[in-house]
Amino acid sequence: MAVLEVGLEAWDLVRAAQDQVHQEGMLVLGDRGQSKAHPLLSVIRDQRAQFLAALKALRLDVGAEEKRGPGSPTQWELAQKRMGR
């Protein structure tokens, strides 16, 4: 339950930060008048990663099998293949 809670809190932060960036724009003025990336963009990136890590920890990362790279199959994959799944 704690992992789920952390994941959902991360998603809430992503949505709030996205709303603010949508209102203010992706670029803001720096202290010397130069344009720079909105500081909340890094929050969005980090919290989105936290959310995806929570999904993975809960084994809800749909499509993860499709993204596997080359290498030997895991013991789980071998057992699933033997069972015909």
PyMOL Python script that loads the backbone (N, CA, C, O; Angstrom):
from pymol import cmd

cmd.read_pdbstr("""\
ATOM      1  N   MET A   1       0.822  -1.192   0.000  1.00  0.00           N
ATOM      2  CA  MET A   1       0.000   0.000   0.000  1.00  0.00           C
ATOM      3  C   MET A   1       0.869   1.260   0.000  1.00  0.00           C
ATOM      4  O   MET A   1       0.512   2.267  -0.611  1.00  0.00           O
ATOM      5  N   ALA A   2       2.001   1.198   0.683  1.00  0.00           N
ATOM      6  CA  ALA A   2       2.878   2.371   0.751  1.00  0.00           C
ATOM      7  C   ALA A   2       3.439   2.708  -0.626  1.00  0.00           C
ATOM      8  O   ALA A   2       3.547   3.880  -0.986  1.00  0.00           O
ATOM      9  N   VAL A   3       3.791   1.690  -1.387  1.00  0.00           N
ATOM     10  CA  VAL A   3       4.327   1.916  -2.741  1.00  0.00           C
ATOM     11  C   VAL A   3       3.260   2.554  -3.617  1.00  0.00           C
ATOM     12  O   VAL A   3       3.543   3.483  -4.373  1.00  0.00           O
ATOM     13  N   LEU A   4       2.039   2.057  -3.516  1.00  0.00           N
ATOM     14  CA  LEU A   4       0.937   2.630  -4.277  1.00  0.00           C
ATOM     15  C   LEU A   4       0.712   4.089  -3.888  1.00  0.00           C
ATOM     16  O   LEU A   4       0.505   4.940  -4.754  1.00  0.00           O
ATOM     17  N   GLU A   5       0.752   4.373  -2.611  1.00  0.00           N
ATOM     18  CA  GLU A   5       0.551   5.750  -2.136  1.00  0.00           C
ATOM     19  C   GLU A   5       1.640   6.683  -2.664  1.00  0.00           C
ATOM     20  O   GLU A   5       1.348   7.787  -3.125  1.00  0.00           O
ATOM     21  N   VAL A   6       2.880   6.241  -2.596  1.00  0.00           N
ATOM     22  CA  VAL A   6       3.985   7.059  -3.104  1.00  0.00           C
ATOM     23  C   VAL A   6       3.836   7.299  -4.606  1.00  0.00           C
ATOM     24  O   VAL A   6       4.057   8.408  -5.091  1.00  0.00           O
ATOM     25  N   GLY A   7       3.462   6.258  -5.327  1.00  0.00           N
ATOM     26  CA  GLY A   7       3.269   6.391  -6.772  1.00  0.00           C
ATOM     27  C   GLY A   7       2.166   7.376  -7.111  1.00  0.00           C
ATOM     28  O   GLY A   7       2.321   8.194  -8.019  1.00  0.00           O
ATOM     29  N   LEU A   8       1.057   7.305  -6.394  1.00  0.00           N
ATOM     30  CA  LEU A   8      -0.056   8.219  -6.667  1.00  0.00           C
ATOM     31  C   LEU A   8       0.270   9.653  -6.263  1.00  0.00           C
ATOM     32  O   LEU A   8      -0.151  10.598  -6.931  1.00  0.00           O
ATOM     33  N   GLU A   9       1.012   9.818  -5.180  1.00  0.00           N
ATOM     34  CA  GLU A   9       1.455  11.170  -4.798  1.00  0.00           C
ATOM     35  C   GLU A   9       2.367  11.753  -5.870  1.00  0.00           C
ATOM     36  O   GLU A   9       2.275  12.936  -6.197  1.00  0.00           O
ATOM     37  N   ALA A  10       3.241  10.925  -6.411  1.00  0.00           N
ATOM     38  CA  ALA A  10       4.133  11.381  -7.483  1.00  0.00           C
ATOM     39  C   ALA A  10       3.316  11.816  -8.698  1.00  0.00           C
ATOM     40  O   ALA A  10       3.613  12.840  -9.314  1.00  0.00           O
ATOM     41  N   TRP A  11       2.292  11.044  -9.041  1.00  0.00           N
ATOM     42  CA  TRP A  11       1.453  11.388 -10.189  1.00  0.00           C
ATOM     43  C   TRP A  11       0.708  12.705  -9.935  1.00  0.00           C
ATOM     44  O   TRP A  11       0.573  13.524 -10.844  1.00  0.00           O
ATOM     45  N   ASP A  12       0.225  12.908  -8.705  1.00  0.00           N
ATOM     46  CA  ASP A  12      -0.440  14.175  -8.359  1.00  0.00           C
ATOM     47  C   ASP A  12       0.512  15.356  -8.548  1.00  0.00           C
ATOM     48  O   ASP A  12       0.112  16.405  -9.054  1.00  0.00           O
ATOM     49  N   LEU A  13       1.764  15.184  -8.143  1.00  0.00           N
ATOM     50  CA  LEU A  13       2.755  16.248  -8.314  1.00  0.00           C
ATOM     51  C   LEU A  13       3.039  16.511  -9.785  1.00  0.00           C
ATOM     52  O   LEU A  13       3.209  17.660 -10.191  1.00  0.00           O
ATOM     53  N   VAL A  14       3.090  15.455 -10.582  1.00  0.00           N
ATOM     54  CA  VAL A  14       3.289  15.620 -12.028  1.00  0.00           C
ATOM     55  C   VAL A  14       2.166  16.458 -12.609  1.00  0.00           C
ATOM     56  O   VAL A  14       2.422  17.406 -13.351  1.00  0.00           O
ATOM     57  N   ARG A  15       0.933  16.125 -12.283  1.00  0.00           N
ATOM     58  CA  ARG A  15      -0.213  16.852 -12.835  1.00  0.00           C
ATOM     59  C   ARG A  15      -0.219  18.313 -12.403  1.00  0.00           C
ATOM     60  O   ARG A  15      -0.474  19.200 -13.217  1.00  0.00           O
ATOM     61  N   ALA A  16       0.065  18.572 -11.109  1.00  0.00           N
ATOM     62  CA  ALA A  16       0.088  19.949 -10.615  1.00  0.00           C
ATOM     63  C   ALA A  16       1.191  20.754 -11.298  1.00  0.00           C
ATOM     64  O   ALA A  16       0.978  21.899 -11.695  1.00  0.00           O
ATOM     65  N   ALA A  17       2.363  20.149 -11.429  1.00  0.00           N
ATOM     66  CA  ALA A  17       3.484  20.837 -12.082  1.00  0.00           C
ATOM     67  C   ALA A  17       3.183  21.080 -13.557  1.00  0.00           C
ATOM     68  O   ALA A  17       3.517  22.137 -14.091  1.00  0.00           O
ATOM     69  N   GLN A  18       2.557  20.110 -14.217  1.00  0.00           N
ATOM     70  CA  GLN A  18       2.199  20.280 -15.629  1.00  0.00           C
ATOM     71  C   GLN A  18       1.205  21.429 -15.797  1.00  0.00           C
ATOM     72  O   GLN A  18       1.320  22.218 -16.735  1.00  0.00           O
ATOM     73  N   ASP A  19       0.246  21.523 -14.907  1.00  0.00           N
ATOM     74  CA  ASP A  19      -0.732  22.617 -14.979  1.00  0.00           C
ATOM     75  C   ASP A  19      -0.043  23.973 -14.853  1.00  0.00           C
ATOM     76  O   ASP A  19      -0.345  24.904 -15.599  1.00  0.00           O
ATOM     77  N   GLN A  20       0.885  24.075 -13.900  1.00  0.00           N
ATOM     78  CA  GLN A  20       1.582  25.347 -13.700  1.00  0.00           C
ATOM     79  C   GLN A  20       2.471  25.688 -14.890  1.00  0.00           C
ATOM     80  O   GLN A  20       2.512  26.841 -15.320  1.00  0.00           O
ATOM     81  N   VAL A  21       3.174  24.709 -15.422  1.00  0.00           N
ATOM     82  CA  VAL A  21       4.026  24.951 -16.588  1.00  0.00           C
ATOM     83  C   VAL A  21       3.160  25.340 -17.786  1.00  0.00           C
ATOM     84  O   VAL A  21       3.547  26.188 -18.589  1.00  0.00           O
ATOM     85  N   HIS A  22       1.991  24.719 -17.900  1.00  0.00           N
ATOM     86  CA  HIS A  22       1.085  25.070 -18.996  1.00  0.00           C
ATOM     87  C   HIS A  22       0.659  26.536 -18.898  1.00  0.00           C
ATOM     88  O   HIS A  22       0.539  27.215 -19.918  1.00  0.00           O
ATOM     89  N   GLN A  23       0.432  27.022 -17.688  1.00  0.00           N
ATOM     90  CA  GLN A  23       0.031  28.417 -17.483  1.00  0.00           C
ATOM     91  C   GLN A  23       1.185  29.388 -17.703  1.00  0.00           C
ATOM     92  O   GLN A  23       1.001  30.450 -18.299  1.00  0.00           O
ATOM     93  N   GLU A  24       2.369  29.028 -17.226  1.00  0.00           N
ATOM     94  CA  GLU A  24       3.502  29.950 -17.225  1.00  0.00           C
ATOM     95  C   GLU A  24       4.421  29.795 -18.439  1.00  0.00           C
ATOM     96  O   GLU A  24       5.207  30.696 -18.734  1.00  0.00           O
ATOM     97  N   GLY A  25       4.332  28.683 -19.134  1.00  0.00           N
ATOM     98  CA  GLY A  25       5.205  28.436 -20.272  1.00  0.00           C
ATOM     99  C   GLY A  25       6.413  27.621 -19.870  1.00  0.00           C
ATOM    100  O   GLY A  25       6.768  27.538 -18.694  1.00  0.00           O
ATOM    101  N   MET A  26       7.046  27.012 -20.883  1.00  0.00           N
ATOM    102  CA  MET A  26       8.189  26.136 -20.613  1.00  0.00           C
ATOM    103  C   MET A  26       9.477  26.906 -20.369  1.00  0.00           C
ATOM    104  O   MET A  26      10.440  26.358 -19.833  1.00  0.00           O
ATOM    105  N   LEU A  27       9.497  28.175 -20.760  1.00  0.00           N
ATOM    106  CA  LEU A  27      10.667  29.014 -20.528  1.00  0.00           C
ATOM    107  C   LEU A  27      10.315  30.129 -19.554  1.00  0.00           C
ATOM    108  O   LEU A  27       9.222  30.693 -19.610  1.00  0.00           O
ATOM    109  N   VAL A  28      11.243  30.440 -18.665  1.00  0.00           N
ATOM    110  CA  VAL A  28      11.094  31.553 -17.725  1.00  0.00           C
ATOM    111  C   VAL A  28      12.345  32.413 -17.818  1.00  0.00           C
ATOM    112  O   VAL A  28      13.368  31.986 -18.353  1.00  0.00           O
ATOM    113  N   LEU A  29      12.252  33.613 -17.298  1.00  0.00           N
ATOM    114  CA  LEU A  29      13.420  34.492 -17.288  1.00  0.00           C
ATOM    115  C   LEU A  29      14.287  34.177 -16.085  1.00  0.00           C
ATOM    116  O   LEU A  29      13.794  34.035 -14.966  1.00  0.00           O
ATOM    117  N   GLY A  30      15.583  34.071 -16.328  1.00  0.00           N
ATOM    118  CA  GLY A  30      16.530  33.838 -15.256  1.00  0.00           C
ATOM    119  C   GLY A  30      16.839  35.127 -14.521  1.00  0.00           C
ATOM    120  O   GLY A  30      16.286  36.174 -14.855  1.00  0.00           O
ATOM    121  N   ASP A  31      17.707  35.070 -13.532  1.00  0.00           N
ATOM    122  CA  ASP A  31      18.026  36.247 -12.721  1.00  0.00           C
ATOM    123  C   ASP A  31      18.783  37.319 -13.510  1.00  0.00           C
ATOM    124  O   ASP A  31      18.829  38.473 -13.084  1.00  0.00           O
ATOM    125  N   ARG A  32      19.367  36.964 -14.634  1.00  0.00           N
ATOM    126  CA  ARG A  32      20.084  37.944 -15.460  1.00  0.00           C
ATOM    127  C   ARG A  32      19.326  38.271 -16.742  1.00  0.00           C
ATOM    128  O   ARG A  32      19.886  38.854 -17.671  1.00  0.00           O
ATOM    129  N   GLY A  33      18.047  37.893 -16.787  1.00  0.00           N
ATOM    130  CA  GLY A  33      17.222  38.227 -17.926  1.00  0.00           C
ATOM    131  C   GLY A  33      17.264  37.235 -19.078  1.00  0.00           C
ATOM    132  O   GLY A  33      16.597  37.442 -20.092  1.00  0.00           O
ATOM    133  N   GLN A  34      18.022  36.180 -18.945  1.00  0.00           N
ATOM    134  CA  GLN A  34      18.104  35.177 -20.006  1.00  0.00           C
ATOM    135  C   GLN A  34      16.951  34.173 -19.865  1.00  0.00           C
ATOM    136  O   GLN A  34      16.416  33.968 -18.775  1.00  0.00           O
ATOM    137  N   SER A  35      16.590  33.565 -20.975  1.00  0.00           N
ATOM    138  CA  SER A  35      15.560  32.524 -20.943  1.00  0.00           C
ATOM    139  C   SER A  35      16.178  31.225 -20.453  1.00  0.00           C
ATOM    140  O   SER A  35      17.309  30.883 -20.800  1.00  0.00           O
ATOM    141  N   LYS A  36      15.412  30.509 -19.636  1.00  0.00           N
ATOM    142  CA  LYS A  36      15.869  29.201 -19.176  1.00  0.00           C
ATOM    143  C   LYS A  36      14.654  28.301 -18.999  1.00  0.00           C
ATOM    144  O   LYS A  36      13.519  28.774 -18.936  1.00  0.00           O
ATOM    145  N   ALA A  37      14.905  27.009 -18.921  1.00  0.00           N
ATOM    146  CA  ALA A  37      13.824  26.039 -18.759  1.00  0.00           C
ATOM    147  C   ALA A  37      13.124  26.273 -17.425  1.00  0.00           C
ATOM    148  O   ALA A  37      13.757  26.609 -16.424  1.00  0.00           O
ATOM    149  N   HIS A  38      11.825  26.092 -17.433  1.00  0.00           N
ATOM    150  CA  HIS A  38      11.039  26.243 -16.210  1.00  0.00           C
ATOM    151  C   HIS A  38      11.551  25.249 -15.173  1.00  0.00           C
ATOM    152  O   HIS A  38      11.754  24.079 -15.501  1.00  0.00           O
ATOM    153  N   PRO A  39      11.765  25.679 -13.936  1.00  0.00           N
ATOM    154  CA  PRO A  39      12.281  24.770 -12.898  1.00  0.00           C
ATOM    155  C   PRO A  39      11.382  23.560 -12.636  1.00  0.00           C
ATOM    156  O   PRO A  39      11.865  22.516 -12.199  1.00  0.00           O
ATOM    157  N   LEU A  40      10.087  23.690 -12.899  1.00  0.00           N
ATOM    158  CA  LEU A  40       9.191  22.567 -12.650  1.00  0.00           C
ATOM    159  C   LEU A  40       9.338  21.446 -13.679  1.00  0.00           C
ATOM    160  O   LEU A  40       8.823  20.348 -13.466  1.00  0.00           O
ATOM    161  N   LEU A  41      10.031  21.704 -14.790  1.00  0.00           N
ATOM    162  CA  LEU A  41      10.241  20.636 -15.774  1.00  0.00           C
ATOM    163  C   LEU A  41      11.051  19.491 -15.174  1.00  0.00           C
ATOM    164  O   LEU A  41      10.803  18.323 -15.474  1.00  0.00           O
ATOM    165  N   SER A  42      12.020  19.830 -14.325  1.00  0.00           N
ATOM    166  CA  SER A  42      12.797  18.766 -13.677  1.00  0.00           C
ATOM    167  C   SER A  42      11.953  18.034 -12.633  1.00  0.00           C
ATOM    168  O   SER A  42      12.143  16.837 -12.415  1.00  0.00           O
ATOM    169  N   VAL A  43      11.030  18.737 -11.989  1.00  0.00           N
ATOM    170  CA  VAL A  43      10.125  18.086 -11.047  1.00  0.00           C
ATOM    171  C   VAL A  43       9.239  17.088 -11.796  1.00  0.00           C
ATOM    172  O   VAL A  43       9.029  15.964 -11.339  1.00  0.00           O
ATOM    173  N   ILE A  44       8.725  17.512 -12.948  1.00  0.00           N
ATOM    174  CA  ILE A  44       7.883  16.628 -13.759  1.00  0.00           C
ATOM    175  C   ILE A  44       8.663  15.371 -14.145  1.00  0.00           C
ATOM    176  O   ILE A  44       8.157  14.257 -14.014  1.00  0.00           O
ATOM    177  N   ARG A  45       9.889  15.554 -14.618  1.00  0.00           N
ATOM    178  CA  ARG A  45      10.720  14.412 -15.023  1.00  0.00           C
ATOM    179  C   ARG A  45      10.962  13.454 -13.849  1.00  0.00           C
ATOM    180  O   ARG A  45      10.792  12.242 -13.979  1.00  0.00           O
ATOM    181  N   ASP A  46      11.358  14.011 -12.714  1.00  0.00           N
ATOM    182  CA  ASP A  46      11.698  13.172 -11.563  1.00  0.00           C
ATOM    183  C   ASP A  46      10.478  12.453 -10.989  1.00  0.00           C
ATOM    184  O   ASP A  46      10.553  11.274 -10.644  1.00  0.00           O
ATOM    185  N   GLN A  47       9.355  13.166 -10.890  1.00  0.00           N
ATOM    186  CA  GLN A  47       8.162  12.552 -10.328  1.00  0.00           C
ATOM    187  C   GLN A  47       7.548  11.524 -11.276  1.00  0.00           C
ATOM    188  O   GLN A  47       6.966  10.536 -10.830  1.00  0.00           O
ATOM    189  N   ARG A  48       7.677  11.754 -12.572  1.00  0.00           N
ATOM    190  CA  ARG A  48       7.201  10.776 -13.547  1.00  0.00           C
ATOM    191  C   ARG A  48       8.029   9.488 -13.414  1.00  0.00           C
ATOM    192  O   ARG A  48       7.485   8.386 -13.485  1.00  0.00           O
ATOM    193  N   ALA A  49       9.330   9.635 -13.224  1.00  0.00           N
ATOM    194  CA  ALA A  49      10.192   8.456 -13.015  1.00  0.00           C
ATOM    195  C   ALA A  49       9.809   7.732 -11.726  1.00  0.00           C
ATOM    196  O   ALA A  49       9.804   6.502 -11.678  1.00  0.00           O
ATOM    197  N   GLN A  50       9.487   8.497 -10.683  1.00  0.00           N
ATOM    198  CA  GLN A  50       9.062   7.905  -9.410  1.00  0.00           C
ATOM    199  C   GLN A  50       7.761   7.125  -9.589  1.00  0.00           C
ATOM    200  O   GLN A  50       7.610   6.025  -9.058  1.00  0.00           O
ATOM    201  N   PHE A  51       6.835   7.699 -10.335  1.00  0.00           N
ATOM    202  CA  PHE A  51       5.565   7.035 -10.606  1.00  0.00           C
ATOM    203  C   PHE A  51       5.778   5.725 -11.366  1.00  0.00           C
ATOM    204  O   PHE A  51       5.202   4.694 -11.021  1.00  0.00           O
ATOM    205  N   LEU A  52       6.615   5.782 -12.407  1.00  0.00           N
ATOM    206  CA  LEU A  52       6.879   4.574 -13.195  1.00  0.00           C
ATOM    207  C   LEU A  52       7.610   3.516 -12.371  1.00  0.00           C
ATOM    208  O   LEU A  52       7.386   2.320 -12.558  1.00  0.00           O
ATOM    209  N   ALA A  53       8.481   3.949 -11.463  1.00  0.00           N
ATOM    210  CA  ALA A  53       9.169   3.000 -10.585  1.00  0.00           C
ATOM    211  C   ALA A  53       8.168   2.324  -9.643  1.00  0.00           C
ATOM    212  O   ALA A  53       8.296   1.135  -9.348  1.00  0.00           O
ATOM    213  N   ALA A  54       7.185   3.073  -9.176  1.00  0.00           N
ATOM    214  CA  ALA A  54       6.153   2.484  -8.317  1.00  0.00           C
ATOM    215  C   ALA A  54       5.331   1.464  -9.101  1.00  0.00           C
ATOM    216  O   ALA A  54       5.018   0.392  -8.584  1.00  0.00           O
ATOM    217  N   LEU A  55       4.981   1.791 -10.346  1.00  0.00           N
ATOM    218  CA  LEU A  55       4.242   0.840 -11.174  1.00  0.00           C
ATOM    219  C   LEU A  55       5.050  -0.442 -11.365  1.00  0.00           C
ATOM    220  O   LEU A  55       4.510  -1.547 -11.300  1.00  0.00           O
ATOM    221  N   LYS A  56       6.341  -0.278 -11.599  1.00  0.00           N
ATOM    222  CA  LYS A  56       7.194  -1.443 -11.795  1.00  0.00           C
ATOM    223  C   LYS A  56       7.281  -2.272 -10.512  1.00  0.00           C
ATOM    224  O   LYS A  56       7.237  -3.501 -10.563  1.00  0.00           O
ATOM    225  N   ALA A  57       7.404  -1.608  -9.370  1.00  0.00           N
ATOM    226  CA  ALA A  57       7.483  -2.316  -8.100  1.00  0.00           C
ATOM    227  C   ALA A  57       6.191  -3.080  -7.814  1.00  0.00           C
ATOM    228  O   ALA A  57       6.213  -4.134  -7.178  1.00  0.00           O
ATOM    229  N   LEU A  58       5.082  -2.548  -8.283  1.00  0.00           N
ATOM    230  CA  LEU A  58       3.790  -3.216  -8.110  1.00  0.00           C
ATOM    231  C   LEU A  58       3.500  -4.210  -9.233  1.00  0.00           C
ATOM    232  O   LEU A  58       2.437  -4.831  -9.271  1.00  0.00           O
ATOM    233  N   ARG A  59       4.459  -4.350 -10.141  1.00  0.00           N
ATOM    234  CA  ARG A  59       4.343  -5.248 -11.303  1.00  0.00           C
ATOM    235  C   ARG A  59       3.173  -4.856 -12.194  1.00  0.00           C
ATOM    236  O   ARG A  59       2.457  -5.711 -12.716  1.00  0.00           O
ATOM    237  N   LEU A  60       2.992  -3.559 -12.357  1.00  0.00           N
ATOM    238  CA  LEU A  60       1.930  -3.026 -13.209  1.00  0.00           C
ATOM    239  C   LEU A  60       2.502  -2.351 -14.446  1.00  0.00           C
ATOM    240  O   LEU A  60       1.784  -1.640 -15.150  1.00  0.00           O
ATOM    241  N   ASP A  61       3.785  -2.563 -14.719  1.00  0.00           N
ATOM    242  CA  ASP A  61       4.433  -1.915 -15.858  1.00  0.00           C
ATOM    243  C   ASP A  61       4.082  -2.664 -17.143  1.00  0.00           C
ATOM    244  O   ASP A  61       4.838  -3.508 -17.623  1.00  0.00           O
ATOM    245  N   VAL A  62       2.935  -2.334 -17.670  1.00  0.00           N
ATOM    246  CA  VAL A  62       2.410  -2.977 -18.875  1.00  0.00           C
ATOM    247  C   VAL A  62       3.348  -2.722 -20.042  1.00  0.00           C
ATOM    248  O   VAL A  62       3.794  -1.595 -20.255  1.00  0.00           O
ATOM    249  N   GLY A  63       3.646  -3.767 -20.794  1.00  0.00           N
ATOM    250  CA  GLY A  63       4.490  -3.633 -21.967  1.00  0.00           C
ATOM    251  C   GLY A  63       5.973  -3.733 -21.670  1.00  0.00           C
ATOM    252  O   GLY A  63       6.783  -3.569 -22.582  1.00  0.00           O
ATOM    253  N   ALA A  64       6.356  -3.991 -20.445  1.00  0.00           N
ATOM    254  CA  ALA A  64       7.778  -4.071 -20.113  1.00  0.00           C
ATOM    255  C   ALA A  64       8.446  -5.234 -20.838  1.00  0.00           C
ATOM    256  O   ALA A  64       9.621  -5.159 -21.196  1.00  0.00           O
ATOM    257  N   GLU A  65       7.689  -6.310 -21.052  1.00  0.00           N
ATOM    258  CA  GLU A  65       8.263  -7.469 -21.738  1.00  0.00           C
ATOM    259  C   GLU A  65       8.651  -7.119 -23.166  1.00  0.00           C
ATOM    260  O   GLU A  65       9.632  -7.642 -23.695  1.00  0.00           O
ATOM    261  N   GLU A  66       7.880  -6.234 -23.789  1.00  0.00           N
ATOM    262  CA  GLU A  66       8.142  -5.869 -25.171  1.00  0.00           C
ATOM    263  C   GLU A  66       9.427  -5.058 -25.306  1.00  0.00           C
ATOM    264  O   GLU A  66      10.020  -5.024 -26.383  1.00  0.00           O
ATOM    265  N   LYS A  67       9.859  -4.415 -24.246  1.00  0.00           N
ATOM    266  CA  LYS A  67      11.020  -3.536 -24.301  1.00  0.00           C
ATOM    267  C   LYS A  67      12.313  -4.244 -23.904  1.00  0.00           C
ATOM    268  O   LYS A  67      13.379  -3.629 -23.908  1.00  0.00           O
ATOM    269  N   ARG A  68      12.229  -5.520 -23.562  1.00  0.00           N
ATOM    270  CA  ARG A  68      13.421  -6.241 -23.149  1.00  0.00           C
ATOM    271  C   ARG A  68      14.435  -6.278 -24.269  1.00  0.00           C
ATOM    272  O   ARG A  68      14.096  -6.465 -25.438  1.00  0.00           O
ATOM    273  N   GLY A  69      15.658  -6.100 -23.895  1.00  0.00           N
ATOM    274  CA  GLY A  69      16.735  -6.161 -24.858  1.00  0.00           C
ATOM    275  C   GLY A  69      17.217  -7.586 -25.048  1.00  0.00           C
ATOM    276  O   GLY A  69      16.593  -8.526 -24.557  1.00  0.00           O
ATOM    277  N   PRO A  70      18.319  -7.753 -25.756  1.00  0.00           N
ATOM    278  CA  PRO A  70      18.864  -9.093 -25.974  1.00  0.00           C
ATOM    279  C   PRO A  70      19.423  -9.667 -24.681  1.00  0.00           C
ATOM    280  O   PRO A  70      19.768  -8.936 -23.752  1.00  0.00           O
ATOM    281  N   GLY A  71      19.501 -10.959 -24.644  1.00  0.00           N
ATOM    282  CA  GLY A  71      20.056 -11.627 -23.483  1.00  0.00           C
ATOM    283  C   GLY A  71      19.312 -12.911 -23.194  1.00  0.00           C
ATOM    284  O   GLY A  71      18.349 -13.256 -23.879  1.00  0.00           O
ATOM    285  N   SER A  72      19.761 -13.604 -22.188  1.00  0.00           N
ATOM    286  CA  SER A  72      19.145 -14.869 -21.819  1.00  0.00           C
ATOM    287  C   SER A  72      17.791 -14.622 -21.175  1.00  0.00           C
ATOM    288  O   SER A  72      17.613 -13.622 -20.479  1.00  0.00           O
ATOM    289  N   PRO A  73      16.826 -15.524 -21.398  1.00  0.00           N
ATOM    290  CA  PRO A  73      15.529 -15.369 -20.740  1.00  0.00           C
ATOM    291  C   PRO A  73      15.667 -15.604 -19.239  1.00  0.00           C
ATOM    292  O   PRO A  73      16.543 -16.348 -18.797  1.00  0.00           O
ATOM    293  N   THR A  74      14.805 -14.973 -18.469  1.00  0.00           N
ATOM    294  CA  THR A  74      14.814 -15.162 -17.025  1.00  0.00           C
ATOM    295  C   THR A  74      14.205 -16.509 -16.684  1.00  0.00           C
ATOM    296  O   THR A  74      13.566 -17.141 -17.525  1.00  0.00           O
ATOM    297  N   GLN A  75      14.400 -16.942 -15.460  1.00  0.00           N
ATOM    298  CA  GLN A  75      13.806 -18.201 -15.006  1.00  0.00           C
ATOM    299  C   GLN A  75      12.283 -18.140 -15.110  1.00  0.00           C
ATOM    300  O   GLN A  75      11.642 -19.135 -15.450  1.00  0.00           O
ATOM    301  N   TRP A  76      11.713 -16.997 -14.824  1.00  0.00           N
ATOM    302  CA  TRP A  76      10.266 -16.812 -14.917  1.00  0.00           C
ATOM    303  C   TRP A  76       9.797 -17.016 -16.366  1.00  0.00           C
ATOM    304  O   TRP A  76       8.797 -17.692 -16.609  1.00  0.00           O
ATOM    305  N   GLU A  77      10.512 -16.439 -17.305  1.00  0.00           N
ATOM    306  CA  GLU A  77      10.138 -16.573 -18.713  1.00  0.00           C
ATOM    307  C   GLU A  77      10.251 -18.031 -19.170  1.00  0.00           C
ATOM    308  O   GLU A  77       9.402 -18.518 -19.916  1.00  0.00           O
ATOM    309  N   LEU A  78      11.283 -18.711 -18.729  1.00  0.00           N
ATOM    310  CA  LEU A  78      11.440 -20.114 -19.090  1.00  0.00           C
ATOM    311  C   LEU A  78      10.300 -20.957 -18.518  1.00  0.00           C
ATOM    312  O   LEU A  78       9.779 -21.837 -19.204  1.00  0.00           O
ATOM    313  N   ALA A  79       9.911 -20.696 -17.275  1.00  0.00           N
ATOM    314  CA  ALA A  79       8.816 -21.442 -16.650  1.00  0.00           C
ATOM    315  C   ALA A  79       7.506 -21.158 -17.373  1.00  0.00           C
ATOM    316  O   ALA A  79       6.715 -22.075 -17.593  1.00  0.00           O
ATOM    317  N   GLN A  80       7.262 -19.909 -17.747  1.00  0.00           N
ATOM    318  CA  GLN A  80       6.042 -19.557 -18.466  1.00  0.00           C
ATOM    319  C   GLN A  80       5.987 -20.257 -19.814  1.00  0.00           C
ATOM    320  O   GLN A  80       4.926 -20.712 -20.242  1.00  0.00           O
ATOM    321  N   LYS A  81       7.128 -20.343 -20.478  1.00  0.00           N
ATOM    322  CA  LYS A  81       7.177 -20.998 -21.777  1.00  0.00           C
ATOM    323  C   LYS A  81       6.878 -22.488 -21.648  1.00  0.00           C
ATOM    324  O   LYS A  81       6.178 -23.061 -22.483  1.00  0.00           O
ATOM    325  N   ARG A  82       7.417 -23.121 -20.588  1.00  0.00           N
ATOM    326  CA  ARG A  82       7.160 -24.543 -20.358  1.00  0.00           C
ATOM    327  C   ARG A  82       5.682 -24.807 -20.072  1.00  0.00           C
ATOM    328  O   ARG A  82       5.149 -25.856 -20.434  1.00  0.00           O
ATOM    329  N   MET A  83       5.027 -23.843 -19.418  1.00  0.00           N
ATOM    330  CA  MET A  83       3.606 -24.008 -19.071  1.00  0.00           C
ATOM    331  C   MET A  83       2.707 -23.613 -20.242  1.00  0.00           C
ATOM    332  O   MET A  83       1.484 -23.722 -20.144  1.00  0.00           O
ATOM    333  N   GLY A  84       3.293 -23.160 -21.336  1.00  0.00           N
ATOM    334  CA  GLY A  84       2.502 -22.838 -22.510  1.00  0.00           C
ATOM    335  C   GLY A  84       1.830 -21.479 -22.472  1.00  0.00           C
ATOM    336  O   GLY A  84       0.825 -21.274 -23.153  1.00  0.00           O
ATOM    337  N   ARG A  85       2.344 -20.570 -21.713  1.00  0.00           N
ATOM    338  CA  ARG A  85       1.750 -19.220 -21.618  1.00  0.00           C
ATOM    339  C   ARG A  85       2.498 -18.236 -22.450  1.00  0.00           C
ATOM    340  O   ARG A  85       2.138 -17.060 -22.487  1.00  0.00           O
TER     341      ARG A  85
END
""", "prot")
cmd.dss("prot")
cmd.show_as("cartoon", "prot")
cmd.util.cbc("prot")
cmd.orient("prot")
